Amino acid sequence: EFRSTLWAKLKTHIAANIVPVVVQLAKDRGHEVVFTPPYHSDLQPIEMVWAYVKGAVGWQYNTSTKFPDVRQRLDREFAGLPSSVVFDCINHTDRKVVEMAAYLNAVDDADDAAGAAFSSESESESDADSCDDCDFADYDGDV
């Protein structure tokens, strides 16, 4: 019990106060490390490359396949990986990032426009803070 309590407090302290070494090294050299959101493999070109290689290796599977065979097949697929596949994976990610940036900018612009229209109305402060009459019918995301 003591160990789990101590570990929970330590994890909280580390998350709030300890910067990973690689992040600090980048910061010391004037760079900013930006992490991609978890579970978005289309924002990780390496994940798409890995999927390509795993698919190629998977098609070679048969009932006599052993782990050493898989390792040899992986090595062979990575060695023969066309640079065009890597290039296409990176371009795919770039397009996704541009699409996301455009979407986020549009949302920001809409928020700014709504905020300007909202603040120009003659509502009281308490009414402005209330969202009892908000309509989320056109919203595609989770509320």
WOCOR-V407379 format. One record per backbone hydrogen bond with DSSP energy under -0.5 kcal/mol. CO is the residue of the C=O (numbers start at 1). NH is the residue of the N-H. Records with the same first field share a line. If there is no record, write none. Layout:
BEGIN
CO = NH ; NH
END
This chain:
BEGIN
1 = 5
2 = 6
3 = 7
4 = 8
5 = 9
6 = 10
7 = 11
8 = 12
9 = 13
10 = 14
11 = 15
12 = 16
13 = 17
14 = 18
17 = 19
20 = 24
21 = 25
22 = 26
23 = 27
24 = 28
25 = 29
26 = 29 ; 31
27 = 30
32 = 34
33 = 35
37 = 40
40 = 43
41 = 44
44 = 47 ; 48
45 = 49
46 = 50
47 = 51
48 = 52
49 = 53
50 = 54
51 = 55
52 = 56
53 = 57
54 = 58
55 = 59
57 = 60
58 = 61
62 = 65
66 = 69 ; 70
67 = 71
68 = 72
69 = 73
70 = 74
71 = 75
72 = 76
73 = 77
74 = 78
75 = 79
76 = 80
78 = 81
82 = 85 ; 86
83 = 87
84 = 88
85 = 89
86 = 90
87 = 91
88 = 92
89 = 93
90 = 94
91 = 95
92 = 96
93 = 97
94 = 98
95 = 99
96 = 100
97 = 101
98 = 102
99 = 103
100 = 104
101 = 105
102 = 106
103 = 107
104 = 108
105 = 109
106 = 110
107 = 111
108 = 112
109 = 113
110 = 114
111 = 115
112 = 116
113 = 117
114 = 118
115 = 119
116 = 120
117 = 121
118 = 121
121 = 123
124 = 128
125 = 129
126 = 130
127 = 130
131 = 134
134 = 136
136 = 139
END
